[in-house]
Amino acid sequence: MGNETVLICEDTLDGVFTGIYEAYRLKKDNSIESHDLIHLAVNEPFSQKLFTDYISIETNLEKSEKVSRTLKKSLGSVTYYNLCLAASSVFEDKADAVYHTVVLGLREQDVNVLDRLCDSYVQSAFKCFRAANNEVCHYIEFIRFSELDNGILYAKINARHHILPFIMPHFADRLPANDFVIYDEGTQVFGLHPGFKKWYLVQGMDFDEDSLTYSQAEKEYRELFRRFCGSISIEERKNEKLQQSVLPLRFRPNMTEFN
């Protein structure tokens, strides 16, 4: 057995896919016996292991796109989408789990590779996918838009995982004619959708939420909605434990009916 190699990539989907590309290139160029000797990480480890080489790699969109095309072609669109979700989670082991799941899927030509839960790497990748996918499903239901004075619809989320790119297509399909913005406070990323145009992501903008002004109609509808939610509740049948299991507390600060 030779030295192990850890490739440290950027904590983004393109960063992880670039890492996968570089891992395959490294194995080929150095005639490394097995992919088991190569690992991916999204953060520099606090303590380094003996007999292990650590290499930082830069994100390359062209290399990332090549990996995307290969995964779509060989593993199918569903597995590709699920692997993208796994790579967008916040777990420390996500990059290595996705990389070795890809290795197994391509080697076996198995479009259902995420069903091979007897493999430890697949288990980890599935854990990452499931957590991110659950949050996508929650936010699709729980996002509340507000109308600004200029007619733009605005919503704020605070997601644990980097899921904004997976939420935007749903609302772009549901609201094709509307100008809307979804702001992820955790990552400080904006999803922007101009009416009848393609949506895109923006990061690094200066933003002061207190400067937003809501339309008069929005203020009236907010009050009506809060009164409606209060009027239909039955105090004697209140079950906070059940309510929290259906609608966790962490989603409520940005929901109109709980403000």
C-alpha positions in Angstrom: 0.0 0.0 0.0 1.3 3.5 -0.9 0.7 6.8 0.7 -2.9 8.0 0.9 -3.8 11.4 -0.8 -6.4 13.8 0.4 -7.6 16.4 -2.1 -9.0 19.5 -0.4 -11.7 21.1 -2.5 -14.0 24.1 -2.2 -17.2 23.6 -0.3 -19.4 24.0 -3.3 -21.0 21.6 -5.8 -18.5 22.7 -8.5 -15.7 22.3 -5.9 -16.7 18.7 -5.1 -17.1 17.8 -8.8 -13.7 19.3 -9.6 -12.3 17.2 -6.8 -13.8 14.1 -8.3 -12.2 15.0 -11.7 -8.8 15.6 -10.1 -9.0 12.3 -8.1 -9.5 10.3 -11.3 -6.7 12.2 -13.0 -4.4 11.7 -10.1 -5.1 7.9 -10.0 -4.4 7.6 -13.8 -1.3 9.9 -13.9 0.3 8.2 -10.9 -0.8 4.7 -11.6 -2.4 4.5 -8.1 -3.6 1.0 -7.5 -7.0 1.9 -6.0 -9.4 4.7 -5.4 -9.3 3.7 -1.7 -6.0 5.5 -1.5 -7.5 8.8 -2.6 -10.0 10.9 -0.5 -11.7 14.2 -0.8 -12.3 16.8 1.9 -13.9 20.3 1.9 -11.9 21.6 4.8 -8.3 21.4 5.9 -8.1 18.8 8.7 -7.1 20.1 12.2 -4.6 17.2 12.5 -2.9 15.5 9.5 -2.3 11.8 9.4 1.1 10.2 8.8 2.0 8.9 5.4 -0.8 11.1 3.8 -0.3 13.8 1.2 -2.7 16.8 1.3 -3.3 18.7 -1.9 -5.5 21.8 -2.3 -7.2 22.1 -5.6 -8.9 25.1 -7.2 -12.5 24.9 -8.5 -12.6 24.6 -12.3 -16.1 24.9 -13.9 -15.0 23.1 -17.1 -13.8 20.1 -15.1 -17.0 20.2 -13.0 -19.1 20.2 -16.1 -17.3 17.2 -17.5 -18.1 15.3 -14.3 -21.7 16.4 -14.5 -22.1 15.1 -18.1 -20.5 11.8 -17.2 -22.8 11.3 -14.2 -25.9 12.2 -16.2 -25.0 9.9 -19.0 -23.8 6.9 -17.0 -25.9 7.1 -13.8 -29.1 8.8 -15.0 -30.7 12.1 -14.2 -32.3 10.9 -10.9 -29.1 9.6 -9.3 -27.2 12.7 -10.6 -29.7 15.0 -9.0 -29.5 13.0 -5.7 -25.7 13.1 -5.7 -25.8 16.9 -6.3 -28.1 17.2 -3.2 -25.6 15.1 -1.2 -22.7 17.3 -2.3 -24.7 20.4 -1.2 -25.2 19.2 2.3 -23.2 20.5 5.2 -21.7 17.2 6.5 -17.9 17.1 6.7 -17.7 13.7 5.0 -19.9 14.6 2.0 -17.2 15.1 -0.6 -15.5 11.7 0.1 -18.8 9.9 0.3 -20.0 11.3 -3.0 -16.6 10.6 -4.7 -16.5 6.9 -3.7 -20.2 6.4 -4.4 -19.5 7.8 -7.9 -16.5 5.4 -8.2 -18.8 2.4 -7.3 -21.6 3.5 -9.6 -19.4 4.0 -12.6 -17.5 0.8 -12.0 -20.7 -1.2 -11.7 -22.7 0.9 -14.2 -25.5 1.0 -11.6 -28.0 3.7 -11.9 -29.4 2.8 -8.5 -26.0 2.9 -6.8 -27.5 4.9 -3.8 -29.5 1.8 -3.0 -26.3 -0.1 -2.1 -26.5 0.8 1.5 -24.3 -2.1 2.5 -21.4 0.1 1.3 -20.2 2.6 4.0 -19.6 5.3 1.5 -23.0 4.9 0.0 -24.5 5.0 3.5 -22.8 8.4 4.1 -23.8 9.8 0.7 -27.4 8.7 1.3 -27.4 10.3 4.7 -26.2 13.6 3.1 -28.8 13.4 0.3 -31.7 12.6 2.6 -30.9 15.5 5.0 -30.6 18.0 2.1 -33.7 16.7 0.3 -35.8 16.8 3.4 -35.0 20.5 3.9 -35.8 21.2 0.2 -39.2 19.6 0.7 -39.8 21.6 3.9 -38.9 24.9 2.4 -41.0 24.4 -0.7 -44.0 24.1 1.7 -42.9 26.7 4.3 -41.5 29.6 2.2 -43.6 32.8 2.5 -43.3 35.5 -0.1 -44.0 39.2 0.7 -44.8 41.9 -1.9 -42.5 44.9 -1.9 -43.5 48.4 -2.9 -41.9 47.9 -6.3 -44.0 44.7 -6.9 -41.1 42.3 -6.4 -41.9 39.2 -4.3 -39.3 38.7 -1.5 -38.7 35.7 0.8 -36.1 34.8 3.3 -34.8 31.4 4.4 -32.1 30.3 6.8 -31.2 26.8 5.4 -28.8 24.4 7.1 -27.7 23.0 3.7 -26.8 24.8 0.5 -30.2 24.1 -1.1 -31.2 27.4 -2.7 -30.3 26.1 -6.2 -32.7 23.2 -5.7 -35.5 25.4 -4.5 -35.4 28.1 -7.2 -36.6 25.8 -10.1 -39.8 24.9 -8.2 -40.8 28.6 -7.7 -39.6 29.6 -11.2 -42.0 27.0 -12.5 -44.8 28.1 -10.2 -44.3 31.9 -10.6 -43.0 32.3 -14.2 -44.4 35.8 -14.7 -43.3 37.2 -11.3 -40.1 39.0 -10.3 -39.1 37.3 -7.1 -36.1 37.0 -4.8 -35.3 34.3 -2.3 -32.5 35.3 0.2 -30.7 32.6 2.1 -29.5 34.3 5.2 -27.1 31.5 6.2 -25.0 31.6 3.1 -25.9 35.2 2.1 -26.8 34.0 -1.4 -29.7 35.5 -3.4 -31.8 33.6 -5.9 -33.1 36.1 -8.4 -35.9 35.4 -10.9 -36.9 38.1 -13.5 -40.4 37.5 -14.9 -40.4 35.1 -18.0 -36.5 34.9 -17.7 -34.0 32.4 -16.3 -33.2 32.5 -12.6 -29.7 33.0 -11.3 -27.7 33.2 -8.1 -25.8 36.2 -6.7 -23.5 36.3 -3.7 -21.5 39.0 -2.0 -24.1 41.8 -2.4 -24.5 44.5 0.3 -27.9 44.0 1.8 -29.8 45.8 4.5 -33.2 44.0 5.1 -34.4 47.0 7.2 -34.4 49.1 4.0 -37.1 46.9 2.4 -40.5 48.6 2.2 -43.7 46.4 1.8 -46.7 47.4 -0.2 -49.9 48.5 1.5 -51.7 45.4 0.1 -49.0 43.2 1.6 -49.4 44.7 5.1 -53.2 44.2 4.9 -53.0 40.6 3.7 -50.4 39.8 6.4 -52.8 41.0 9.1 -55.7 39.1 7.5 -53.7 35.9 7.3 -52.6 36.1 10.9 -56.2 36.7 12.0 -57.3 33.8 9.9 -54.7 31.4 11.4 -55.7 32.6 14.9 -59.5 32.2 14.3 -59.4 28.6 13.0 -57.3 27.3 15.9 -59.1 25.4 18.6 -57.5 26.0 22.0 -58.9 22.8 23.6 -57.3 20.7 20.8 -53.9 22.4 20.9 -51.1 19.9 20.5 -47.7 21.7 20.4 -45.7 18.5 20.3 -47.5 17.3 17.2 -47.4 20.8 15.6 -43.6 21.0 16.1 -43.1 17.6 14.5 -45.0 18.8 11.4 -43.6 22.4 11.4 -40.3 22.6 13.3 -39.6 25.7 15.2 -36.5 26.7 13.1 -38.7 27.4 10.1 -41.1 29.7 11.8 -39.2 33.0 12.2 -39.6 33.7 8.5 -43.2 32.6 8.2 -45.9 35.3 8.2 -48.4 33.5 10.5 -45.8 33.3 13.3 -44.4 36.9 13.1 
